[in-house]
C-alpha cells in the first residue's frame, strides 16, 4: 500500500535524481503502513485516504529520508510516530473504548 506516489515523495524530499528511488519507495511503503496502523484503517489507499493522511505520509517520508541513521531531534519514542505526524493524524483517529 502506498498512500502517495514516488513523484510526490521525491518532491517532498527535494530529490531530482533516480539514485534513491528504491529507498524512497521503501520509505513510502513503511510510512503508509504506519499511518494506516495509527488510524486503524486497513482500507486506506491513495484513492480514499484523507488529505491529512497523505500529508502525514509525506512528512514521515521526508523525516526518514533526512535522518537515515537515527532521530537526532529526539522527535519520537521507539515504536511511536514522530510528534508532528501524530499531530496531523490525531483528529482522524477513532478512540478505542475498552
Secondary structure, 3 states (H helix, E strand, C coil): CCCCCHHHHHHHCCCCCCCCHHHHHHHHHHHHHHHHHHHCCCCCCCCCCCHHHHHHHHHHHHHHHHCCCCCCCCCCCCCCCCHHHHHHHHHHCCCCCC
